Structures are given as structure tokens and as C-alpha cells.
Amino acid sequence: MKTYTSTNSNFEKVRLLAPEFESILKQFKLYVEDGEIDFELLEISSTPYAIKDIPSLNDGKYIYLNENNKEMLDCIYLFFSDQTLLTYVEPYKEKHYRCFFDILAKEQVNFNEYEEHQHPELNFLIEKEYISIDENGIIQITNTVRLLILKDLYHNEVGSFYNYPNSFQKEANQMKRDEMIVFESSLFSKSEQSYFNYFLNKSEFTNGLDLRNSYLHGTQARPDETKKHYYAYFTYLRLLFMTLLKIEDDLFISKIINHKS
């Protein structure tokens, strides 16, 4: 790796750092695909890889909602949106719960405390077996683990399968069979890919900063535009650190899986 000193300008630092960032991505891709890093092959590979194409050592690393399952998406909205009418029920209005799920998690809510016009949505959740009504009329969640997974996906858009406890992994596998979620494998999750793409290229955002193409192809700002190069340098450092942490996590997960097997 090329080195730089405190006397290098930020422009020079980025010009040195950008190719090393690409090299790390290529080395990891080769390692995943071949089990080793062939540096001779690396030397003849000059085309940068798309961020989405950087693989993971671990199958089914991420889980996402199945966007084709409309009924499930409707149920998730009723549980976790702060806009649904199920959030508002006497005598809990003054506690300002954020969503229906939070009310059920913290209160003993009776079905009859809801107004008549709210019953169709509750009946829909009963029909889909997300909730049930006990002998005292109290609304009960039928599968708490499933709903916690769905809550994670609703708020974060992605779940890290191997960082779930065993009971959550088992439930996630069942949810896959029920076509509620899909599994995908890559080093970066979809939201992380979008984050990297915004800074590095214009493949996803027309207003992306396009730092990768600019600095690798020599079309960046003039050397005397110091503020732009200062921002680019620390952006590249942030992306580099994030990449190294993602690789470390991927290697750690692979080690744990192989140890269990």
C-alpha cells in the first residue's frame, strides 16, 4: 500500500486512498469466490466492482420483507405505523403510544375498548392469526418473535439473520417458508449499498457525489479546491472503515458457522 505523510494535501491523500479502497473490495471478492487471494489475478483486474456485487461468505446473511405479500404488509402497517387508528384507544390515549404493537406490549387492552369502526382492522389481524382474543376479551399477540422480526424489518428495512438468537433464526426460516420474507447474501445490505452508491457513483442517485469515478479517472475538482478534497478524503476514510468492519463481521460470522458445523 502506498503511504502518505502529513505534508500530503487532501487531494493527494484521496488519490492514494481511492485505489486502495478498490483493492480491498477486489481482494475480498476473490477470497469469497476462491477461498484465497490470487494477487496475479488481482493485478490484471482493472474494472471496479459494483458495490452490490461484493459477495458474502455466508448464505442468507440478510432478510428483507417480501414486497409481493400485500396482506402481510397491510398487517405490518396496522401494527407499527403511527398513523393507524388502532394506536388510539381509550383509556390509553394520554400515554401517546407510537403504534398498536407498543400498546399491546405494555397494556392489557380489551377488544371492546375499541370503537365499532375500528373492529374491522382488528378482525383482519385476528383472521390472519397475528392476534387472538382470550376469555377475558384481552387482545393477545399470537407470535411475539415473529412480530419482533417484522418490527425490525419495518423500521430498519433489513435484518441480520446470523445476529439473531436461535429462536429468531428458527422463526425467520419459517417466515421464509410462509413467503413473508426473503433471504439474500452480499457483503453490504441494500441500504448500505445505497449509502455507498450515493458517495461513490451515480448508479442509483442522479445527485450522487461520484467520488469513485472522479478520483480514479482524474476528473475530480481542481487541486486548489481544498474544501472539496477535505470532504472527499474524510468520506473515503469513513467508507473504508465501514468496509473493514463489514469484512470483519462477515469473517466472524463465517467462523462461528463453520465452528458449529
C-alpha positions as CSV (number, residue, x, y, z in Angstrom):
1,M,0.0,0.0,0.0
2,K,1.3,3.5,-0.8
3,T,1.9,5.7,2.1
4,Y,1.4,9.4,2.7
5,T,2.5,11.9,5.3
6,S,1.1,14.9,7.0
7,T,2.7,17.0,4.2
8,N,0.4,15.5,1.6
9,S,-2.6,17.6,0.6
10,N,-6.1,16.1,0.9
11,F,-6.2,15.9,-2.8
12,E,-3.1,13.7,-2.8
13,K,-4.4,11.6,0.1
14,V,-7.6,10.8,-1.8
15,R,-5.7,9.9,-4.9
16,L,-3.7,7.4,-2.9
17,L,-6.6,6.1,-0.8
18,A,-9.2,5.6,-3.6
19,P,-7.3,2.8,-5.4
20,E,-6.5,1.0,-2.1
21,F,-10.2,1.0,-1.3
22,E,-11.0,-0.6,-4.6
23,S,-8.2,-3.2,-4.0
24,I,-9.7,-4.2,-0.6
25,L,-13.1,-4.8,-2.3
26,K,-11.5,-6.9,-5.1
27,Q,-9.4,-8.9,-2.6
28,F,-12.4,-9.8,-0.5
29,K,-14.4,-10.8,-3.6
30,L,-11.6,-13.1,-4.7
31,Y,-11.3,-14.6,-1.2
32,V,-15.1,-15.3,-1.1
33,E,-15.1,-16.8,-4.6
34,D,-11.9,-18.8,-4.5
35,G,-11.0,-19.2,-0.8
36,E,-7.8,-17.3,-1.3
37,I,-6.5,-14.1,-2.8
38,D,-4.7,-14.6,-6.1
39,F,-2.6,-11.4,-6.4
40,E,-1.7,-12.2,-10.0
41,L,-5.4,-12.3,-10.9
42,L,-5.9,-9.1,-8.9
43,E,-3.2,-7.3,-10.9
44,I,-5.0,-7.9,-14.2
45,S,-8.4,-6.9,-12.8
46,S,-8.8,-3.2,-13.5
47,T,-12.6,-2.7,-13.6
48,P,-14.2,-1.6,-10.3
49,Y,-16.9,-3.9,-9.0
50,A,-20.4,-2.6,-8.3
51,I,-21.0,-2.4,-4.5
52,K,-24.0,-4.8,-4.8
53,D,-21.7,-7.4,-6.4
54,I,-19.4,-7.8,-3.4
55,P,-20.4,-11.2,-2.1
56,S,-20.6,-12.6,1.4
57,L,-19.1,-15.7,2.8
58,N,-22.4,-16.5,4.4
59,D,-25.6,-17.6,2.6
60,G,-28.8,-15.9,3.6
61,K,-27.0,-13.2,5.5
62,Y,-29.8,-10.6,5.3
63,I,-33.5,-10.9,5.4
64,Y,-36.0,-8.5,3.8
65,L,-39.7,-8.2,3.7
66,N,-41.4,-9.9,0.7
67,E,-42.8,-6.9,-1.0
68,N,-45.2,-9.2,-3.0
69,N,-47.0,-10.3,0.1
70,K,-49.6,-7.5,0.3
71,E,-51.6,-9.0,3.1
72,M,-48.6,-9.3,5.3
73,L,-47.5,-5.7,4.5
74,D,-51.0,-4.5,5.5
75,C,-50.7,-6.3,8.8
76,I,-47.3,-4.7,9.5
77,Y,-48.7,-1.3,8.8
78,L,-51.5,-1.8,11.3
79,F,-49.0,-2.9,14.0
80,F,-46.2,-0.5,13.5
81,S,-47.3,2.7,11.8
82,D,-48.0,5.7,13.9
83,Q,-50.8,6.6,11.5
84,T,-53.1,3.7,12.1
85,L,-56.3,4.3,14.1
86,L,-55.5,1.2,16.3
87,T,-53.0,3.4,18.0
88,Y,-55.8,5.5,19.5
89,V,-57.9,3.7,22.1
90,E,-59.4,4.5,25.5
91,P,-58.1,4.6,28.2
92,Y,-54.5,4.8,26.8
93,K,-54.7,7.9,24.5
94,E,-52.9,10.1,27.1
95,K,-49.9,7.8,27.1
96,H,-49.1,8.6,23.5
97,Y,-48.0,5.2,22.4
98,R,-46.3,5.2,19.0
99,C,-48.1,2.2,17.5
100,F,-50.6,-0.6,18.1
101,F,-47.8,-3.1,18.9
102,D,-46.4,-0.9,21.7
103,I,-49.9,-0.7,23.3
104,L,-50.2,-4.5,23.2
105,A,-46.7,-5.0,24.6
106,K,-47.3,-2.7,27.6
107,E,-51.0,-2.8,28.3
108,Q,-53.9,-5.3,28.8
109,V,-56.1,-4.0,26.0
110,N,-59.7,-5.2,25.8
111,F,-61.2,-5.7,22.4
112,N,-64.4,-3.9,23.5
113,E,-62.4,-0.7,24.4
114,Y,-62.1,-0.1,20.6
115,E,-64.9,1.7,18.8
116,E,-67.0,-0.2,16.3
117,H,-65.4,1.5,13.3
118,Q,-62.0,0.1,14.5
119,H,-63.2,-3.5,14.7
120,P,-62.7,-4.4,11.0
121,E,-59.0,-3.9,11.3
122,L,-58.8,-5.9,14.5
123,N,-60.8,-8.7,12.9
124,F,-58.4,-8.6,9.9
125,L,-55.5,-9.2,12.2
126,I,-57.4,-12.0,14.0
127,E,-58.3,-13.6,10.7
128,K,-54.6,-13.6,9.7
129,E,-53.7,-15.1,13.1
130,Y,-51.5,-12.2,14.3
131,I,-53.6,-11.6,17.4
132,S,-56.3,-13.5,19.3
133,I,-58.9,-12.6,22.0
134,D,-58.7,-14.5,25.3
135,E,-61.6,-15.5,27.5
136,N,-61.5,-12.1,29.2
137,G,-61.6,-10.2,26.0
138,I,-57.9,-9.2,26.2
139,I,-56.1,-8.9,22.8
140,Q,-53.1,-11.2,22.7
141,I,-50.2,-11.4,20.3
142,T,-50.1,-14.9,18.9
143,N,-46.4,-15.0,17.9
144,T,-44.2,-12.4,19.6
145,V,-41.0,-13.5,18.0
146,R,-42.5,-13.2,14.5
147,L,-43.7,-9.7,15.2
148,L,-40.4,-8.6,16.7
149,I,-38.7,-9.7,13.5
150,L,-41.3,-7.8,11.4
151,K,-40.8,-4.8,13.6
152,D,-37.1,-4.9,12.9
153,L,-37.7,-5.1,9.2
154,Y,-40.3,-2.3,9.3
155,H,-38.0,0.2,11.0
156,N,-34.6,-0.9,9.6
157,E,-35.6,-2.4,6.2
158,V,-33.2,-5.3,6.8
159,G,-32.5,-8.0,9.4
160,S,-29.1,-9.5,10.0
161,F,-30.0,-13.2,10.2
162,Y,-26.9,-14.5,11.9
163,N,-27.0,-11.9,14.6
164,Y,-30.5,-13.1,15.7
165,P,-30.7,-15.5,18.6
166,N,-31.5,-19.1,17.7
167,S,-35.3,-18.7,18.4
168,F,-35.4,-15.8,16.0
169,Q,-33.4,-17.7,13.3
170,K,-35.8,-20.6,13.5
171,E,-38.8,-18.3,13.2
172,A,-37.2,-16.4,10.3
173,N,-36.8,-19.7,8.4
174,Q,-40.5,-20.4,9.0
175,M,-41.4,-16.9,7.7
176,K,-39.4,-17.7,4.6
177,R,-41.4,-20.8,4.0
178,D,-44.6,-18.7,4.6
179,E,-43.3,-16.3,1.9
180,M,-43.2,-13.4,4.3
181,I,-39.6,-12.6,4.0
182,V,-36.7,-13.3,1.5
183,F,-33.1,-14.1,2.2
184,E,-30.2,-12.5,0.3
185,S,-26.5,-12.7,0.6
186,S,-23.9,-9.9,0.0
187,L,-21.3,-8.1,2.0
188,F,-23.4,-4.9,2.2
189,S,-27.2,-4.8,2.8
190,K,-29.4,-3.0,0.3
191,S,-29.5,0.2,2.4
192,E,-25.7,0.1,2.9
193,Q,-25.3,-0.4,-0.9
194,S,-27.4,2.8,-1.4
195,Y,-25.3,4.7,1.1
196,F,-22.0,3.7,-0.7
197,N,-23.5,4.4,-4.1
198,Y,-24.5,7.9,-3.2
199,F,-20.9,8.8,-2.4
200,L,-19.1,6.7,-4.9
201,N,-21.1,6.8,-8.2
202,K,-24.3,7.8,-9.9
203,S,-25.7,4.3,-10.5
204,E,-28.6,4.9,-8.1
205,F,-28.8,8.6,-7.4
206,T,-28.5,11.3,-10.1
207,N,-27.2,13.7,-7.5
208,G,-24.6,11.2,-6.2
209,L,-21.1,12.6,-5.4
210,D,-19.5,10.2,-7.9
211,L,-16.2,10.2,-5.9
212,R,-15.0,6.9,-7.2
213,N,-15.2,7.8,-10.9
214,S,-13.9,11.3,-10.3
215,Y,-10.7,10.4,-8.4
216,L,-10.0,7.1,-10.3
217,H,-10.4,8.8,-13.7
218,G,-8.8,12.1,-12.9
219,T,-12.0,14.2,-13.3
220,Q,-12.2,15.4,-9.7
221,A,-12.2,19.0,-8.6
222,R,-9.0,21.1,-9.1
223,P,-6.2,20.6,-6.6
224,D,-6.7,24.1,-5.2
225,E,-10.4,23.4,-4.3
226,T,-9.3,22.3,-0.8
227,K,-12.7,22.1,0.9
228,K,-14.0,19.6,-1.7
229,H,-10.9,17.4,-1.3
230,Y,-11.1,17.7,2.5
231,Y,-14.6,16.4,2.4
232,A,-13.8,13.7,-0.1
233,Y,-10.8,12.5,2.0
234,F,-12.8,12.0,5.2
235,T,-15.7,10.5,3.2
236,Y,-13.3,7.9,1.8
237,L,-11.9,7.2,5.3
238,R,-15.4,6.7,6.6
239,L,-16.3,4.3,3.8
240,L,-13.0,2.4,4.2
241,F,-13.6,1.9,8.0
242,M,-17.1,0.8,7.4
243,T,-15.9,-1.7,4.7
244,L,-13.3,-3.1,7.0
245,L,-15.8,-3.5,9.8
246,K,-18.2,-5.3,7.4
247,I,-15.5,-7.7,6.3
248,E,-14.5,-8.4,9.9
249,D,-18.1,-9.1,10.7
250,D,-18.5,-11.4,7.7
251,L,-15.4,-13.3,8.6
252,F,-16.5,-13.7,12.2
253,I,-19.9,-15.0,11.2
254,S,-18.3,-17.5,8.8
255,K,-16.0,-18.7,11.6
256,I,-18.9,-19.2,14.0
257,I,-21.0,-21.1,11.4
258,N,-18.0,-23.3,10.5
259,H,-17.3,-24.0,14.2
260,K,-20.9,-25.1,14.8
261,S,-20.9,-27.4,11.8
